[in-house]
Amino acid sequence: MAEAARESVTLPVVGMTCAACQHHVEDALRATAGVAEARVDLMAHRARVTFDPAIAQPEALVAAIRQAGYDAVLPRAGAAGDESKESDAGSAAKAYAMLAAGAVAMLAAMPLDSEMGAADRWLMRALPWLFATPANALRWGLLSMTAALASWAGRSIFMNAWRGLQHRTTNMNTLVALGTSVAFAYSAYATLFPAPGMQVYYDAVLLILGFLLLGKSLEARAKRRAMAALDSLSRMKPVTARRIVDGIETLVPLVEVRPGDDVVVLPGERFPVDATIVDGRTTVDESMLTGESTPLERGPGGRVLAGSLNYDGAVVCRAESLGEATMLAQITRMVEQAQSSRAPMERLADRASAIFVPVVLGLALVTFLTWVIATRSVTLALANTVAVLVIACPCAMGLAVPAALTVAVGRGAQLGVLFKGGEALERLANLNAIVLDKTGTLTVGRPVLEAVHPLNGNDGKRLLALAAAAEERSNHPLAHAIVDNARERGMRWNAAEDVQVLPGRGLMATVAGHRCLLGNEALFAEFLVRLPAEVAPPAAGVTRLWMAIDQAVAGYFDARDALRPDATEAIAQLRHGGLRVLMLTGDSAAAAGPIAAQAGIAEVEAGLDPAGKLARIRTLQQSGLHVGMVGDGINDAGALAQADAGIAMGTGADLAQEAGDVLLLRAQPSSIPAALSLARATLRVMRQNLGWAAGYNLLGIPLAAGVLYPAFHILLSPWIAAAAMAFSSVSVLTNSLRLRRWRPGTPGVQPAR
């Protein structure tokens, strides 16, 4: 399928309750003609599908989901969140009603028990009229109440189980529906044909459904909290804008604003588009976009981002990027895709979830047969079989990794750290070596031109003007230093032609008919241009840029960059976390050495071109290290892609950002240990969740089957098993939600355990 022909759509999916449902929907979508990829997000209840529109249409995708036994709709704008909250409130009300009814049923069934215990004798004294009620009246009353309430509150559970049966699939609803149906059918038989020793389990049916609904309600509430970061990003974009047309300010829908329109933003309002301020001054809060907590001053020429908050000044700004092209939309899209991605650790859970329900059904059958053969008691066999069916919880296994990933990605976005997916986060957590570029990563990335040194009779001003013309189309920090200095001197120049950027070395261009070559010593050696031996080496911390005109050395420029204020502390945190820290730079050793010493980096390799950086990272990997690369320039793209985890500075070149696994929206080295620490904390939570989910089922199912009965005469009541099942997935979500409170600044970057 041609890449250019592909389209993507995100479909809301209704009816998924566990990891088995997730697999069924994915399988149905992938089996649809024209579908290239399908990923289903159990946390957000949505499916992201990549397909060929010439073969498949969105309507066909919806039909495939419905044929699998679930429901879906085409995406539309609306109050889905509000509807979800109302649905959760209804589920909670049903749960409390069922639990109350279950408690009543438990009391009402006590006179029917042939064995009197202390609790029965106490209840007989407290409610003598209950024990005076005929047994048949109690049984029929319980039958009527249970049938009515189960069909009302448990309708969705039974319907989902029935649809699964029609499509030959099983899920959590299958287990619960089967368990409660067996218990109800046996109780109904005992009501219709009462006999000594037969018990009724109406209370268990009501309590099982009640605890399940309560668990679903709590689970939905926890999921909403886990998705809160993405929701907050979505709510940041205004729906209207104050557009100026012919000097008149008009409030218009945001969709009517076009690039180049002037828009007024008042204090307290959010900027509707990415724009440049043309009139007025203000301070702007970009914390929700970049994690930068300090308000930033903006004046004419300053760039503002859609969704950022205008604090204290009315400004007029010119619209540049709109809609899906804004930084806010791009961040939202990245967060959504990352939350929907799969982490490698999830594969084990996926394999277990795929066979979980059939295995539990087999164990339930074995339990029933074992108890019938061993005790000749259908009552005991039934109780333990129902307990096995309802205690099993595939939800906890299915949510263990996605829940932690969703919260971590959202929390990272709030702090200006964008993980591109679960695999990227997991790779980042396992790093034990970090390689850093110098310019723009450890340094400010805006070097200042200190001196122009013409050679061979060239004029300094002419040399600077020619260099500025050639470098004007380059995005390298040294290019900015030359162009900025020339503009400060009021120089003008004609545009260069045939500009060719040579990553990691320099560039070539034709200016005013002259072929200009600007770059480092490696570039001049490559073009066989001999450098003068009598020129003194650059001073410590100075970067030198050589220039040749028509293959003859014309002079050189010396520039100096400053270390970022938080770089030293960031390197100290990385080293304290047990990481090996190296600097790889294309700059000279004279320029790189002082910066590395100031930052606290002992291992420095200078004068490397992009291929040299890539080769050095390969060597480190071959020695057994898991290497992370931090960079921001075009010449870092190859190294970022080669590294086990690439970390790109958000202010760098687009190519570098695309190659990175993690994008730092703030150009601050302190974000590097913060990203590593969050990734490692997330990995710990994932492992805790998986351990709990696996341990719960491995321990709970044998207990429900009665493994302790021969030695200790302990049996697990079906309703207690249901309560344990309901709260198992809630506990996984609650543990994951701890990551919402995670903050950078803890001492060191602790390894994941």
Buried (B, 14 or more C-beta within 10 A) or exposed (E): EEEEEBBEBBBBBEBBBBBBBBBBBBBBBBEBEBBBEBBBBBBBBBBBBBBBEEBBBBEBBBBBBBEBBBBBEEEEEEEEEEEBBEBBEEBBEBBBBBBEBBBBBBBBBBBBEEEEEEEEEEBBEEBEEBBEEEEEEBBEBBBEBBBEBBEEBBEBBBBBBBBBBEBEBBBBBBBBBBBBBBBBEBBBEBBEEEEEEBBBBBBBBBBBBBBBBBBBBBBBBBBBBBBBBBEBBBEBBBEBBBBEEEEEEEEBEBEEBEEEBBBBBEEEBBBBBBBBBBEBBBBBBBBBBBBBEEBBEBEEEBEBBBBBBBBEBBBBBBBBBBEEEBBBBBBBEBBBBBBBBBBEBBEBBBEBBBEBBEEBBEBBEEBBEBBBEEBEEBBBBBBBBBBBBBBBBBBBBBBBBBBBBBBBBBBBBBBBBBBBBBBBBBBBBBBBBBBBBBBBBBBBBBBEBBEBBBBEEBEEEBBBBBBBBBBBBBEBBBBBBBBBBBEEEEBEBEEBEEBEBBBBBBBBBBBBEBBBBBBBBBBBEBBEBEBEEEBEEBBEBBBBBBBBBEEEBBBBBBBBBBBBEBBBBBBBBBBEBEBBBBBBBBBBBBBBBBBBEBBBBEEBBBBBBBEBBBBBBBEBBEEEBBBBBBBBBBBBBBBBBBBBBBBBBBBBBEBBBBBBBBBBBBBBBBBBBBBBBBBBBBBBBBBBBBEBBBEBBEEBBBBBBBBEBEEEEEBBBBBBBBBBBBBBBBBBBBBBBEBBEBEBEEEBBBBBE
